[in-house]
């Protein structure tokens, strides 16, 4: 083997720190970008945020208007006995003239609402009952076994074992039997919300029926339906009519009564705060043209701090001067990366709107098939870059708020040789099902044939897949006989 030394010229791609930063900013959402900007503002003194009202202007205005007299008095040879002040005693320490009055701050504190979860809500009611210590221990074990829906997520034998184990650890001589568990459970089931602690849906509905007033009609008929709970869930109405001996009118009224009850009493305590998405792009129609613009509320307004930048000297090689120059370079690169992110986002969003004008005009049924490659070729970017831009970015249109990914969909061939978007097909299926006769719901084969009449070639299994993605039950489950 012979060793030699030589030169070779090759082309290679290297990711500079600035390019890495630009790619990272590109895939951040508006909230994440705001956090990143704040981190940069806290760590880089050369970077500052442009405020709506300049602090210098506000201070100068305040000096000229309000503090002029104060400055004159301070610069005088002697000070008067009473100097003007900018606050009053009552502005901070308020005095209430009546016993009914209360300070504004305390009033706001008292008005705050504390959100309790289901278990805390039940335990507050248990503590008000005249339970013995043993019954309270059983109640605590029962409440601890509740799931998010309010159902009992444990067998009675398991609760009995847990209570017995705790009594043994406490070295108590008391004994507990299964009947005592059942008695405490029934007390809990009649607390608010009614039906909590039920072991299944049928028991929950039955407890709610028993708590209704005697004046409510069709309670007895509804209880008969719950005795045939499996047939009711399977929507087998013909067998229900035979098993219960009810007429169609009675059956319909009993079902309507059951619909007024709460199937999952614990869900109302699990309501989470709604998550609101801030749009990155806003689309509006002006003068018969669709205009695309960035949301000014989420665009960070940054600039170089003029005070610190004026302190930089070219020939100075001190540590302080080198630090300021490095921070200046980082600030400029960050501002440039943020600007490139906004330009790329606007370019991609404009291209999407050009392709999906029909959607904006007519709705989801007019959605055109679109893939990342189509947009990438038009805006002369890589597909991975387009994917980063469209992730966690939202567009506000007259038809609602949509993620940019929503406008991309696969396609299905048409009889004329064209293509139809899968999003449009889903919208058509949803429309067909919403307009069907509930007594004779459309099967997947029928929907496929109706789509074929519209020029869309789609198989039955494809219709079933799209229907399931829309959470639409099958035709047998949608069928209503009464």
Secondary structure, 3 states (H helix, E strand, C coil): CCCCCCCCCCCCCCCCHHHHHHHHHHCCCHHHHHHHHHHHHHHCCCEEECCCCCHHHHHHHHHHHCCHHHHHHHCCCCCCCCCCCCCCHHHHCCCCCCCCCCCHHHHHHHCCCCCCCHHHHHHHHHCCCCCCHHHHHHHHHHHHCECCCCCECCCHHHHHHHHHHHHHHCCCCCCCCHHHHHHHHHHHHCCCCCCCCCCCHHHHHHHHHHCCCCCCCCHHHHHHHHHCHHHHHCCCHHHHHHHHCCCHHHHHHHHHHHHCCCCCCCHHHCCCCCCCCCCCEEEEEECCEEEEEECHHHCCCEEECHHHHCCCCCCCCCHHHHHHHHHHHHHHHHHHHHHHHHHHHHHHHHHHHHHCHHHHHHCHHHCCCECHHHHHHHHCCCHHHHHHHCCCCEEEECCEEEEHHHHCECEEEECCCCEEEHHHHHHHHHHHHHCCECCECCCHHHHHHHHHHCCECCCHHHHHHHHHHCCCCCHHHHCCCC
